[in-house]
Amino acid sequence: NQTIKNNYFLQVCLFTFFLSTGNVLAQNKSQKIYFSGFEWIVRNSTDKQGPGPNYFSSSVVRVDANGWLHLTIRQDSLSGQWICPEITSEKKFGYGDYCFVVEGAIDQYDKNIVLG
């Protein structure tokens, strides 16, 4: 068993990145999700924003029935622009151990995909 040394440990159960199509640029509403016991703000934009610059949409972020977080990179069917996910927490986690579990062949993802 792994010993958790502080209360700020965040176990990210699942990140999935895959390429698909769909019209997602039409949204620009603020949204929040609940994942791993915390509230997260989902970034939305109708224009390019940094870092990147990228387009961001809540349509590529979801938490499934198992409580796993899915972040999808998707190409918009109308504009051809790539849409990215971004979630942030208002809670400051501070120093600690953080674990990200990524599903899939991470060595085959596009070299420009960043997880941080």
Biopython code that builds the backbone (N, CA, C, O; Angstrom):
import numpy as np
from Bio.PDB.StructureBuilder import StructureBuilder

atoms = [
    (1, "ASN", "N", (0.830, -1.200, 0.000)),
    (1, "ASN", "CA", (0.000, 0.000, 0.000)),
    (1, "ASN", "C", (0.866, 1.252, 0.000)),
    (1, "ASN", "O", (1.926, 1.309, 0.623)),
    (2, "GLN", "N", (0.379, 2.239, -0.715)),
    (2, "GLN", "CA", (1.100, 3.503, -0.789)),
    (2, "GLN", "C", (0.671, 4.394, 0.364)),
    (2, "GLN", "O", (-0.522, 4.518, 0.640)),
    (3, "THR", "N", (1.620, 5.008, 1.032)),
    (3, "THR", "CA", (1.316, 5.920, 2.127)),
    (3, "THR", "C", (1.107, 7.315, 1.571)),
    (3, "THR", "O", (1.958, 7.838, 0.851)),
    (4, "ILE", "N", (-0.012, 7.911, 1.901)),
    (4, "ILE", "CA", (-0.304, 9.283, 1.466)),
    (4, "ILE", "C", (0.166, 10.218, 2.567)),
    (4, "ILE", "O", (-0.315, 10.147, 3.698)),
    (5, "LYS", "N", (1.109, 11.097, 2.237)),
    (5, "LYS", "CA", (1.765, 11.911, 3.247)),
    (5, "LYS", "C", (1.064, 13.226, 3.531)),
    (5, "LYS", "O", (1.374, 13.869, 4.535)),
    (6, "ASN", "N", (0.116, 13.659, 2.676)),
    (6, "ASN", "CA", (-0.582, 14.906, 2.973)),
    (6, "ASN", "C", (-2.006, 14.832, 2.448)),
    (6, "ASN", "O", (-2.357, 13.917, 1.703)),
    (7, "ASN", "N", (-2.803, 15.780, 2.832)),
    (7, "ASN", "CA", (-4.214, 15.799, 2.452)),
    (7, "ASN", "C", (-4.439, 16.314, 1.039)),
    (7, "ASN", "O", (-5.576, 16.342, 0.569)),
    (8, "TYR", "N", (-3.396, 16.714, 0.368)),
    (8, "TYR", "CA", (-3.547, 17.324, -0.940)),
    (8, "TYR", "C", (-3.254, 16.359, -2.078)),
    (8, "TYR", "O", (-3.094, 16.787, -3.221)),
    (9, "PHE", "N", (-3.183, 15.090, -1.792)),
    (9, "PHE", "CA", (-2.927, 14.088, -2.821)),
    (9, "PHE", "C", (-4.133, 14.001, -3.752)),
    (9, "PHE", "O", (-5.267, 13.867, -3.293)),
    (10, "LEU", "N", (-3.894, 14.075, -5.021)),
    (10, "LEU", "CA", (-4.968, 13.998, -6.000)),
    (10, "LEU", "C", (-4.699, 12.820, -6.917)),
    (10, "LEU", "O", (-3.708, 12.804, -7.646)),
    (11, "GLN", "N", (-5.561, 11.860, -6.881)),
    (11, "GLN", "CA", (-5.444, 10.703, -7.765)),
    (11, "GLN", "C", (-6.324, 10.955, -8.979)),
    (11, "GLN", "O", (-7.551, 10.933, -8.883)),
    (12, "VAL", "N", (-5.705, 11.190, -10.092)),
    (12, "VAL", "CA", (-6.452, 11.386, -11.325)),
    (12, "VAL", "C", (-6.619, 10.015, -11.940)),
    (12, "VAL", "O", (-5.652, 9.404, -12.396)),
    (13, "CYS", "N", (-7.837, 9.540, -11.950)),
    (13, "CYS", "CA", (-8.103, 8.151, -12.307)),
    (13, "CYS", "C", (-7.890, 7.855, -13.777)),
    (13, "CYS", "O", (-7.372, 6.794, -14.125)),
    (14, "LEU", "N", (-8.278, 8.767, -14.636)),
    (14, "LEU", "CA", (-8.206, 8.424, -16.045)),
    (14, "LEU", "C", (-8.199, 9.678, -16.893)),
    (14, "LEU", "O", (-9.043, 10.557, -16.717)),
    (15, "PHE", "N", (-7.266, 9.764, -17.800)),
    (15, "PHE", "CA", (-7.277, 10.787, -18.824)),
    (15, "PHE", "C", (-7.319, 10.079, -20.164)),
    (15, "PHE", "O", (-6.482, 9.216, -20.428)),
    (16, "THR", "N", (-8.251, 10.415, -20.996)),
    (16, "THR", "CA", (-8.272, 9.842, -22.334)),
    (16, "THR", "C", (-8.162, 10.970, -23.335)),
    (16, "THR", "O", (-8.859, 11.980, -23.237)),
    (17, "PHE", "N", (-7.297, 10.791, -24.276)),
    (17, "PHE", "CA", (-7.140, 11.740, -25.354)),
    (17, "PHE", "C", (-7.357, 10.982, -26.652)),
    (17, "PHE", "O", (-6.690, 9.978, -26.902)),
    (18, "PHE", "N", (-8.271, 11.444, -27.468)),
    (18, "PHE", "CA", (-8.443, 10.826, -28.765)),
    (18, "PHE", "C", (-8.946, 11.861, -29.742)),
    (18, "PHE", "O", (-9.481, 12.896, -29.345)),
    (19, "LEU", "N", (-8.777, 11.587, -30.998)),
    (19, "LEU", "CA", (-9.169, 12.515, -32.049)),
    (19, "LEU", "C", (-10.515, 12.090, -32.612)),
    (19, "LEU", "O", (-10.709, 10.927, -32.963)),
    (20, "SER", "N", (-11.440, 13.035, -32.698)),
    (20, "SER", "CA", (-12.741, 12.768, -33.288)),
    (20, "SER", "C", (-13.255, 14.078, -33.863)),
    (20, "SER", "O", (-12.565, 15.095, -33.804)),
    (21, "THR", "N", (-14.467, 14.061, -34.423)),
    (21, "THR", "CA", (-15.005, 15.278, -34.994)),
    (21, "THR", "C", (-16.299, 15.658, -34.314)),
    (21, "THR", "O", (-16.968, 14.819, -33.711)),
    (22, "GLY", "N", (-16.645, 16.923, -34.412)),
    (22, "GLY", "CA", (-17.883, 17.430, -33.836)),
    (22, "GLY", "C", (-17.834, 18.937, -33.794)),
    (22, "GLY", "O", (-16.751, 19.516, -33.712)),
    (23, "ASN", "N", (-18.999, 19.599, -33.849)),
    (23, "ASN", "CA", (-19.064, 21.046, -33.809)),
    (23, "ASN", "C", (-19.049, 21.495, -32.362)),
    (23, "ASN", "O", (-20.045, 21.326, -31.659)),
    (24, "VAL", "N", (-17.931, 22.070, -31.894)),
    (24, "VAL", "CA", (-17.821, 22.441, -30.485)),
    (24, "VAL", "C", (-17.460, 23.911, -30.261)),
    (24, "VAL", "O", (-17.364, 24.338, -29.111)),
    (25, "LEU", "N", (-17.259, 24.692, -31.312)),
    (25, "LEU", "CA", (-16.858, 26.084, -31.130)),
    (25, "LEU", "C", (-18.005, 26.999, -30.736)),
    (25, "LEU", "O", (-17.760, 28.153, -30.383)),
    (26, "ALA", "N", (-19.226, 26.540, -30.782)),
    (26, "ALA", "CA", (-20.373, 27.395, -30.538)),
    (26, "ALA", "C", (-20.561, 27.751, -29.065)),
    (26, "ALA", "O", (-21.379, 28.618, -28.757)),
    (27, "GLN", "N", (-19.840, 27.120, -28.151)),
    (27, "GLN", "CA", (-20.050, 27.343, -26.729)),
    (27, "GLN", "C", (-19.078, 28.374, -26.163)),
    (27, "GLN", "O", (-17.929, 28.461, -26.597)),
    (28, "ASN", "N", (-19.548, 29.149, -25.197)),
    (28, "ASN", "CA", (-18.666, 30.083, -24.490)),
    (28, "ASN", "C", (-19.180, 30.317, -23.069)),
    (28, "ASN", "O", (-18.981, 31.403, -22.525)),
    (29, "LYS", "N", (-19.833, 29.332, -22.457)),
    (29, "LYS", "CA", (-20.383, 29.450, -21.113)),
    (29, "LYS", "C", (-19.397, 28.895, -20.086)),
    (29, "LYS", "O", (-18.648, 27.957, -20.361)),
    (30, "SER", "N", (-19.415, 29.493, -18.910)),
    (30, "SER", "CA", (-18.620, 28.965, -17.807)),
    (30, "SER", "C", (-19.308, 27.721, -17.257)),
    (30, "SER", "O", (-20.533, 27.684, -17.141)),
    (31, "GLN", "N", (-18.539, 26.725, -16.926)),
    (31, "GLN", "CA", (-19.103, 25.479, -16.412)),
    (31, "GLN", "C", (-18.195, 24.943, -15.316)),
    (31, "GLN", "O", (-16.989, 25.190, -15.317)),
    (32, "LYS", "N", (-18.784, 24.210, -14.385)),
    (32, "LYS", "CA", (-18.011, 23.555, -13.341)),
    (32, "LYS", "C", (-18.360, 22.080, -13.343)),
    (32, "LYS", "O", (-19.487, 21.691, -13.650)),
    (33, "ILE", "N", (-17.376, 21.266, -12.994)),
    (33, "ILE", "CA", (-17.595, 19.830, -12.838)),
    (33, "ILE", "C", (-17.094, 19.423, -11.464)),
    (33, "ILE", "O", (-16.335, 20.152, -10.825)),
    (34, "TYR", "N", (-17.523, 18.263, -11.020)),
    (34, "TYR", "CA", (-17.047, 17.697, -9.757)),
    (34, "TYR", "C", (-16.298, 16.413, -10.087)),
    (34, "TYR", "O", (-16.840, 15.497, -10.705)),
    (35, "PHE", "N", (-15.033, 16.369, -9.659)),
    (35, "PHE", "CA", (-14.177, 15.220, -9.933)),
    (35, "PHE", "C", (-13.231, 15.009, -8.764)),
    (35, "PHE", "O", (-12.632, 15.959, -8.260)),
    (36, "SER", "N", (-13.101, 13.777, -8.341)),
    (36, "SER", "CA", (-12.156, 13.378, -7.304)),
    (36, "SER", "C", (-12.346, 14.171, -6.013)),
    (36, "SER", "O", (-11.385, 14.460, -5.301)),
    (37, "GLY", "N", (-13.613, 14.521, -5.719)),
    (37, "GLY", "CA", (-13.925, 15.217, -4.484)),
    (37, "GLY", "C", (-13.729, 16.720, -4.531)),
    (37, "GLY", "O", (-13.826, 17.381, -3.496)),
    (38, "PHE", "N", (-13.455, 17.278, -5.698)),
    (38, "PHE", "CA", (-13.205, 18.706, -5.825)),
    (38, "PHE", "C", (-14.045, 19.303, -6.946)),
    (38, "PHE", "O", (-14.455, 18.605, -7.873)),
    (39, "GLU", "N", (-14.295, 20.608, -6.845)),
    (39, "GLU", "CA", (-14.983, 21.344, -7.901)),
    (39, "GLU", "C", (-13.930, 21.927, -8.849)),
    (39, "GLU", "O", (-12.934, 22.502, -8.410)),
    (40, "TRP", "N", (-14.169, 21.770, -10.158)),
    (40, "TRP", "CA", (-13.221, 22.218, -11.176)),
    (40, "TRP", "C", (-13.920, 23.170, -12.135)),
    (40, "TRP", "O", (-15.074, 22.944, -12.500)),
    (41, "ILE", "N", (-13.238, 24.227, -12.542)),
    (41, "ILE", "CA", (-13.749, 25.172, -13.529)),
    (41, "ILE", "C", (-13.290, 24.703, -14.902)),
    (41, "ILE", "O", (-12.106, 24.442, -15.114)),
    (42, "VAL", "N", (-14.234, 24.598, -15.832)),
    (42, "VAL", "CA", (-13.936, 24.151, -17.190)),
    (42, "VAL", "C", (-13.798, 25.383, -18.077)),
    (42, "VAL", "O", (-14.693, 26.227, -18.121)),
    (43, "ARG", "N", (-12.694, 25.480, -18.770)),
    (43, "ARG", "CA", (-12.407, 26.645, -19.611)),
    (43, "ARG", "C", (-13.148, 26.556, -20.937)),
    (43, "ARG", "O", (-13.192, 25.499, -21.565)),
    (44, "ASN", "N", (-13.737, 27.687, -21.362)),
    (44, "ASN", "CA", (-14.420, 27.812, -22.644)),
    (44, "ASN", "C", (-13.928, 29.065, -23.349)),
    (44, "ASN", "O", (-13.707, 30.091, -22.707)),
    (45, "SER", "N", (-13.757, 28.993, -24.654)),
    (45, "SER", "CA", (-13.394, 30.175, -25.437)),
    (45, "SER", "C", (-13.919, 30.030, -26.858)),
    (45, "SER", "O", (-13.983, 28.925, -27.398)),
    (46, "THR", "N", (-14.291, 31.152, -27.456)),
    (46, "THR", "CA", (-14.692, 31.148, -28.860)),
    (46, "THR", "C", (-13.583, 31.721, -29.739)),
    (46, "THR", "O", (-13.706, 31.747, -30.964)),
    (47, "ASP", "N", (-12.500, 32.181, -29.108)),
    (47, "ASP", "CA", (-11.331, 32.649, -29.836)),
    (47, "ASP", "C", (-10.093, 31.982, -29.242)),
    (47, "ASP", "O", (-10.150, 31.419, -28.149)),
    (48, "LYS", "N", (-8.987, 32.045, -29.959)),
    (48, "LYS", "CA", (-7.757, 31.408, -29.481)),
    (48, "LYS", "C", (-7.236, 32.119, -28.240)),
    (48, "LYS", "O", (-7.219, 33.348, -28.166)),
    (49, "GLN", "N", (-6.813, 31.323, -27.275)),
    (49, "GLN", "CA", (-6.245, 31.835, -26.034)),
    (49, "GLN", "C", (-5.009, 31.038, -25.679)),
    (49, "GLN", "O", (-4.846, 29.898, -26.115)),
    (50, "GLY", "N", (-4.129, 31.646, -24.880)),
    (50, "GLY", "CA", (-2.940, 30.956, -24.426)),
    (50, "GLY", "C", (-3.253, 29.997, -23.296)),
    (50, "GLY", "O", (-4.282, 30.158, -22.640)),
    (51, "PRO", "N", (-2.425, 29.022, -23.043)),
    (51, "PRO", "CA", (-1.217, 28.730, -23.837)),
    (51, "PRO", "C", (-1.578, 28.103, -25.168)),
    (51, "PRO", "O", (-2.662, 27.549, -25.351)),
    (52, "GLY", "N", (-0.674, 28.203, -26.054)),
    (52, "GLY", "CA", (-0.899, 27.586, -27.357)),
    (52, "GLY", "C", (-0.567, 28.508, -28.504)),
    (52, "GLY", "O", (0.550, 28.461, -29.020)),
    (53, "PRO", "N", (-1.482, 29.329, -28.915)),
    (53, "PRO", "CA", (-2.854, 29.542, -28.471)),
    (53, "PRO", "C", (-3.785, 28.410, -28.914)),
    (53, "PRO", "O", (-3.556, 27.758, -29.932)),
    (54, "ASN", "N", (-4.834, 28.196, -28.127)),
    (54, "ASN", "CA", (-5.783, 27.117, -28.365)),
    (54, "ASN", "C", (-7.216, 27.602, -28.208)),
    (54, "ASN", "O", (-7.469, 28.648, -27.610)),
    (55, "TYR", "N", (-8.161, 26.821, -28.759)),
    (55, "TYR", "CA", (-9.582, 26.966, -28.465)),
    (55, "TYR", "C", (-9.901, 25.980, -27.348)),
    (55, "TYR", "O", (-9.388, 24.861, -27.349)),
    (56, "PHE", "N", (-10.746, 26.382, -26.390)),
    (56, "PHE", "CA", (-11.116, 25.536, -25.262)),
    (56, "PHE", "C", (-12.628, 25.380, -25.213)),
    (56, "PHE", "O", (-13.356, 26.321, -25.528)),
    (57, "SER", "N", (-13.115, 24.195, -24.820)),
    (57, "SER", "CA", (-14.550, 23.968, -24.761)),
    (57, "SER", "C", (-14.898, 22.948, -23.678)),
    (57, "SER", "O", (-14.177, 21.973, -23.466)),
    (58, "SER", "N", (-16.025, 23.198, -22.996)),
    (58, "SER", "CA", (-16.514, 22.253, -21.993)),
    (58, "SER", "C", (-17.064, 20.992, -22.643)),
    (58, "SER", "O", (-17.257, 19.985, -21.961)),
    (59, "SER", "N", (-17.321, 21.026, -23.948)),
    (59, "SER", "CA", (-17.861, 19.844, -24.628)),
    (59, "SER", "C", (-16.843, 18.715, -24.736)),
    (59, "SER", "O", (-17.206, 17.594, -25.093)),
    (60, "VAL", "N", (-15.583, 18.988, -24.435)),
    (60, "VAL", "CA", (-14.551, 17.955, -24.506)),
    (60, "VAL", "C", (-14.072, 17.536, -23.120)),
    (60, "VAL", "O", (-13.000, 16.949, -22.972)),
    (61, "VAL", "N", (-14.890, 17.850, -22.096)),
    (61, "VAL", "CA", (-14.599, 17.483, -20.710)),
    (61, "VAL", "C", (-15.828, 16.783, -20.141)),
    (61, "VAL", "O", (-16.948, 17.281, -20.264)),
    (62, "ARG", "N", (-15.613, 15.620, -19.514)),
    (62, "ARG", "CA", (-16.737, 14.954, -18.844)),
    (62, "ARG", "C", (-16.208, 14.025, -17.754)),
    (62, "ARG", "O", (-15.063, 13.573, -17.786)),
    (63, "VAL", "N", (-17.079, 13.762, -16.802)),
    (63, "VAL", "CA", (-16.825, 12.768, -15.765)),
    (63, "VAL", "C", (-17.858, 11.669, -15.976)),
    (63, "VAL", "O", (-19.058, 11.943, -15.992)),
    (64, "ASP", "N", (-17.402, 10.426, -16.138)),
    (64, "ASP", "CA", (-18.333, 9.332, -16.433)),
    (64, "ASP", "C", (-18.941, 8.745, -15.158)),
    (64, "ASP", "O", (-18.641, 9.195, -14.052)),
    (65, "ALA", "N", (-19.786, 7.748, -15.324)),
    (65, "ALA", "CA", (-20.498, 7.129, -14.199)),
    (65, "ALA", "C", (-19.560, 6.480, -13.183)),
    (65, "ALA", "O", (-19.934, 6.317, -12.022)),
    (66, "ASN", "N", (-18.349, 6.108, -13.599)),
    (66, "ASN", "CA", (-17.343, 5.538, -12.694)),
    (66, "ASN", "C", (-16.570, 6.608, -11.927)),
    (66, "ASN", "O", (-15.776, 6.289, -11.042)),
    (67, "GLY", "N", (-16.804, 7.892, -12.269)),
    (67, "GLY", "CA", (-16.063, 8.980, -11.641)),
    (67, "GLY", "C", (-14.744, 9.274, -12.313)),
    (67, "GLY", "O", (-13.920, 10.005, -11.763)),
    (68, "TRP", "N", (-14.523, 8.710, -13.513)),
    (68, "TRP", "CA", (-13.279, 8.944, -14.246)),
    (68, "TRP", "C", (-13.410, 10.193, -15.096)),
    (68, "TRP", "O", (-14.449, 10.439, -15.708)),
    (69, "LEU", "N", (-12.346, 10.975, -15.124)),
    (69, "LEU", "CA", (-12.308, 12.207, -15.897)),
    (69, "LEU", "C", (-11.861, 11.907, -17.317)),
    (69, "LEU", "O", (-10.873, 11.202, -17.526)),
    (70, "HIS", "N", (-12.587, 12.440, -18.295)),
    (70, "HIS", "CA", (-12.228, 12.284, -19.710)),
    (70, "HIS", "C", (-11.970, 13.671, -20.294)),
    (70, "HIS", "O", (-12.848, 14.533, -20.275)),
    (71, "LEU", "N", (-10.773, 13.878, -20.808)),
    (71, "LEU", "CA", (-10.390, 15.105, -21.493)),
    (71, "LEU", "C", (-10.085, 14.729, -22.937)),
    (71, "LEU", "O", (-9.182, 13.935, -23.198)),
    (72, "THR", "N", (-10.836, 15.299, -23.874)),
    (72, "THR", "CA", (-10.749, 14.895, -25.270)),
    (72, "THR", "C", (-10.244, 16.049, -26.123)),
    (72, "THR", "O", (-10.670, 17.189, -25.939)),
    (73, "ILE", "N", (-9.352, 15.768, -27.044)),
    (73, "ILE", "CA", (-8.945, 16.747, -28.050)),
    (73, "ILE", "C", (-9.739, 16.410, -29.304)),
    (73, "ILE", "O", (-9.700, 15.277, -29.784)),
    (74, "ARG", "N", (-10.460, 17.398, -29.837)),
    (74, "ARG", "CA", (-11.410, 17.135, -30.912)),
    (74, "ARG", "C", (-11.301, 18.208, -31.994)),
    (74, "ARG", "O", (-11.036, 19.372, -31.690)),
    (75, "GLN", "N", (-11.498, 17.831, -33.224)),
    (75, "GLN", "CA", (-11.502, 18.788, -34.326)),
    (75, "GLN", "C", (-12.928, 19.231, -34.606)),
    (75, "GLN", "O", (-13.816, 18.395, -34.774)),
    (76, "ASP", "N", (-13.159, 20.555, -34.657)),
    (76, "ASP", "CA", (-14.474, 21.106, -34.946)),
    (76, "ASP", "C", (-14.847, 20.813, -36.394)),
    (76, "ASP", "O", (-14.061, 21.071, -37.306)),
    (77, "SER", "N", (-16.057, 20.268, -36.607)),
    (77, "SER", "CA", (-16.467, 19.842, -37.949)),
    (77, "SER", "C", (-16.731, 21.015, -38.888)),
    (77, "SER", "O", (-16.636, 20.850, -40.104)),
    (78, "LEU", "N", (-17.060, 22.192, -38.360)),
    (78, "LEU", "CA", (-17.334, 23.346, -39.227)),
    (78, "LEU", "C", (-16.080, 24.156, -39.551)),
    (78, "LEU", "O", (-15.831, 24.488, -40.710)),
    (79, "SER", "N", (-15.301, 24.468, -38.530)),
    (79, "SER", "CA", (-14.137, 25.343, -38.733)),
    (79, "SER", "C", (-12.845, 24.588, -39.005)),
    (79, "SER", "O", (-11.902, 25.150, -39.562)),
    (80, "GLY", "N", (-12.794, 23.310, -38.612)),
    (80, "GLY", "CA", (-11.555, 22.549, -38.738)),
    (80, "GLY", "C", (-10.570, 22.818, -37.620)),
    (80, "GLY", "O", (-9.498, 22.212, -37.587)),
    (81, "GLN", "N", (-10.910, 23.721, -36.693)),
    (81, "GLN", "CA", (-10.018, 24.060, -35.582)),
    (81, "GLN", "C", (-10.004, 22.935, -34.552)),
    (81, "GLN", "O", (-11.010, 22.256, -34.342)),
    (82, "TRP", "N", (-8.865, 22.751, -33.922)),
    (82, "TRP", "CA", (-8.743, 21.754, -32.858)),
    (82, "TRP", "C", (-9.187, 22.377, -31.541)),
    (82, "TRP", "O", (-8.831, 23.513, -31.229)),
    (83, "ILE", "N", (-9.969, 21.622, -30.772)),
    (83, "ILE", "CA", (-10.536, 22.079, -29.509)),
    (83, "ILE", "C", (-9.861, 21.315, -28.373)),
    (83, "ILE", "O", (-9.694, 20.097, -28.445)),
    (84, "CYS", "N", (-9.476, 22.041, -27.327)),
    (84, "CYS", "CA", (-8.727, 21.456, -26.215)),
    (84, "CYS", "C", (-9.520, 21.522, -24.913)),
    (84, "CYS", "O", (-10.370, 22.396, -24.748)),
    (85, "PRO", "N", (-9.248, 20.608, -23.995)),
    (85, "PRO", "CA", (-9.844, 20.689, -22.666)),
    (85, "PRO", "C", (-8.899, 21.378, -21.688)),
    (85, "PRO", "O", (-7.679, 21.276, -21.813)),
    (86, "GLU", "N", (-9.474, 22.079, -20.717)),
    (86, "GLU", "CA", (-8.683, 22.596, -19.606)),
    (86, "GLU", "C", (-9.590, 22.711, -18.395)),
    (86, "GLU", "O", (-10.674, 23.290, -18.472)),
    (87, "ILE", "N", (-9.148, 22.161, -17.283)),
    (87, "ILE", "CA", (-9.851, 22.324, -16.016)),
    (87, "ILE", "C", (-8.875, 22.868, -14.994)),
    (87, "ILE", "O", (-7.695, 22.516, -14.994)),
    (88, "THR", "N", (-9.377, 23.731, -14.120)),
    (88, "THR", "CA", (-8.570, 24.265, -13.036)),
    (88, "THR", "C", (-9.404, 24.237, -11.758)),
    (88, "THR", "O", (-10.634, 24.265, -11.804)),
    (89, "SER", "N", (-8.738, 24.182, -10.651)),
    (89, "SER", "CA", (-9.411, 24.178, -9.360)),
    (89, "SER", "C", (-9.184, 25.515, -8.672)),
    (89, "SER", "O", (-8.107, 26.103, -8.768)),
    (90, "GLU", "N", (-10.210, 25.985, -7.980)),
    (90, "GLU", "CA", (-10.038, 27.187, -7.172)),
    (90, "GLU", "C", (-9.248, 26.861, -5.905)),
    (90, "GLU", "O", (-8.677, 27.753, -5.278)),
    (91, "LYS", "N", (-9.218, 25.590, -5.534)),
    (91, "LYS", "CA", (-8.459, 25.149, -4.366)),
    (91, "LYS", "C", (-6.972, 25.113, -4.730)),
    (91, "LYS", "O", (-6.594, 24.616, -5.791)),
    (92, "LYS", "N", (-6.158, 25.632, -3.855)),
    (92, "LYS", "CA", (-4.709, 25.575, -4.022)),
    (92, "LYS", "C", (-4.220, 24.287, -3.382)),
    (92, "LYS", "O", (-4.338, 24.112, -2.169)),
    (93, "PHE", "N", (-3.671, 23.383, -4.186)),
    (93, "PHE", "CA", (-3.255, 22.085, -3.663)),
    (93, "PHE", "C", (-1.890, 22.130, -2.997)),
    (93, "PHE", "O", (-1.624, 21.347, -2.085)),
    (94, "GLY", "N", (-1.035, 23.014, -3.428)),
    (94, "GLY", "CA", (0.267, 23.158, -2.791)),
    (94, "GLY", "C", (1.215, 22.011, -3.090)),
    (94, "GLY", "O", (0.999, 21.231, -4.017)),
    (95, "TYR", "N", (2.263, 21.922, -2.294)),
    (95, "TYR", "CA", (3.287, 20.913, -2.471)),
    (95, "TYR", "C", (2.744, 19.549, -2.094)),
    (95, "TYR", "O", (2.020, 19.421, -1.106)),
    (96, "GLY", "N", (3.086, 18.521, -2.872)),
    (96, "GLY", "CA", (2.651, 17.175, -2.539)),
    (96, "GLY", "C", (2.882, 16.212, -3.670)),
    (96, "GLY", "O", (3.541, 16.542, -4.656)),
    (97, "ASP", "N", (2.343, 15.029, -3.532)),
    (97, "ASP", "CA", (2.449, 13.997, -4.548)),
    (97, "ASP", "C", (1.191, 14.029, -5.412)),
    (97, "ASP", "O", (0.077, 13.995, -4.890)),
    (98, "TYR", "N", (1.365, 14.094, -6.720)),
    (98, "TYR", "CA", (0.241, 14.129, -7.649)),
    (98, "TYR", "C", (0.449, 13.034, -8.687)),
    (98, "TYR", "O", (1.522, 12.929, -9.280)),
    (99, "CYS", "N", (-0.557, 12.239, -8.901)),
    (99, "CYS", "CA", (-0.452, 11.098, -9.803)),
    (99, "CYS", "C", (-1.440, 11.246, -10.942)),
    (99, "CYS", "O", (-2.630, 11.449, -10.700)),
    (100, "PHE", "N", (-0.973, 11.149, -12.187)),
    (100, "PHE", "CA", (-1.816, 11.156, -13.369)),
    (100, "PHE", "C", (-1.720, 9.791, -14.025)),
    (100, "PHE", "O", (-0.623, 9.316, -14.321)),
    (101, "VAL", "N", (-2.843, 9.170, -14.250)),
    (101, "VAL", "CA", (-2.886, 7.894, -14.951)),
    (101, "VAL", "C", (-3.480, 8.161, -16.321)),
    (101, "VAL", "O", (-4.606, 8.646, -16.429)),
    (102, "VAL", "N", (-2.739, 7.851, -17.352)),
    (102, "VAL", "CA", (-3.173, 8.110, -18.728)),
    (102, "VAL", "C", (-3.481, 6.783, -19.389)),
    (102, "VAL", "O", (-2.667, 5.860, -19.351)),
    (103, "GLU", "N", (-4.657, 6.685, -19.998)),
    (103, "GLU", "CA", (-5.046, 5.456, -20.682)),
    (103, "GLU", "C", (-4.656, 5.557, -22.157)),
    (103, "GLU", "O", (-4.814, 6.607, -22.781)),
    (104, "GLY", "N", (-4.156, 4.475, -22.692)),
    (104, "GLY", "CA", (-3.824, 4.444, -24.114)),
    (104, "GLY", "C", (-2.327, 4.439, -24.347)),
    (104, "GLY", "O", (-1.527, 4.485, -23.412)),
    (105, "ALA", "N", (-1.974, 4.382, -25.611)),
    (105, "ALA", "CA", (-0.565, 4.347, -26.019)),
    (105, "ALA", "C", (-0.021, 5.770, -26.069)),
    (105, "ALA", "O", (-0.005, 6.399, -27.128)),
    (106, "ILE", "N", (0.425, 6.274, -24.920)),
    (106, "ILE", "CA", (0.856, 7.661, -24.812)),
    (106, "ILE", "C", (2.006, 7.994, -25.766)),
    (106, "ILE", "O", (2.150, 9.142, -26.186)),
    (107, "ASP", "N", (2.818, 7.002, -26.108)),
    (107, "ASP", "CA", (3.926, 7.242, -27.038)),
    (107, "ASP", "C", (3.428, 7.466, -28.472)),
    (107, "ASP", "O", (4.200, 7.890, -29.333)),
    (108, "GLN", "N", (2.151, 7.185, -28.733)),
    (108, "GLN", "CA", (1.598, 7.387, -30.068)),
    (108, "GLN", "C", (0.754, 8.659, -30.179)),
    (108, "GLN", "O", (0.234, 8.960, -31.254)),
    (109, "TYR", "N", (0.612, 9.413, -29.072)),
    (109, "TYR", "CA", (-0.115, 10.677, -29.122)),
    (109, "TYR", "C", (0.710, 11.690, -29.907)),
    (109, "TYR", "O", (1.930, 11.569, -30.016)),
    (110, "ASP", "N", (0.034, 12.674, -30.444)),
    (110, "ASP", "CA", (0.720, 13.744, -31.174)),
    (110, "ASP", "C", (1.743, 14.413, -30.257)),
    (110, "ASP", "O", (1.489, 14.597, -29.067)),
    (111, "LYS", "N", (2.884, 14.770, -30.807)),
    (111, "LYS", "CA", (3.973, 15.362, -30.003)),
    (111, "LYS", "C", (3.607, 16.710, -29.407)),
    (111, "LYS", "O", (4.297, 17.181, -28.503)),
    (112, "ASN", "N", (2.534, 17.354, -29.887)),
    (112, "ASN", "CA", (2.130, 18.662, -29.394)),
    (112, "ASN", "C", (1.130, 18.609, -28.238)),
    (112, "ASN", "O", (0.753, 19.652, -27.704)),
    (113, "ILE", "N", (0.701, 17.419, -27.848)),
    (113, "ILE", "CA", (-0.236, 17.278, -26.727)),
    (113, "ILE", "C", (0.537, 17.467, -25.423)),
    (113, "ILE", "O", (1.597, 16.875, -25.222)),
    (114, "VAL", "N", (-0.019, 18.310, -24.535)),
    (114, "VAL", "CA", (0.637, 18.614, -23.268)),
    (114, "VAL", "C", (-0.319, 18.287, -22.130)),
    (114, "VAL", "O", (-1.500, 18.629, -22.193)),
    (115, "LEU", "N", (0.175, 17.634, -21.102)),
    (115, "LEU", "CA", (-0.569, 17.377, -19.879)),
    (115, "LEU", "C", (0.219, 17.979, -18.737)),
    (115, "LEU", "O", (1.402, 17.682, -18.572)),
    (116, "GLY", "N", (-0.418, 18.814, -17.955)),
    (116, "GLY", "CA", (0.300, 19.431, -16.856)),
    (116, "GLY", "C", (-0.603, 19.801, -15.719)),
    (116, "GLY", "O", (-0.140, 20.335, -14.711)),
]
sb = StructureBuilder()
sb.init_structure("model")
sb.init_model(0)
sb.init_chain("A")
sb.init_seg("    ")
for serial, (resi, resn, name, xyz) in enumerate(atoms, 1):
    if name == "N":
        sb.init_residue(resn, " ", resi, " ")
    sb.init_atom(name, np.array(xyz, "f"), 0.0, 1.0, " ", f" {name:<3s}", serial, name[0])
structure = sb.get_structure()
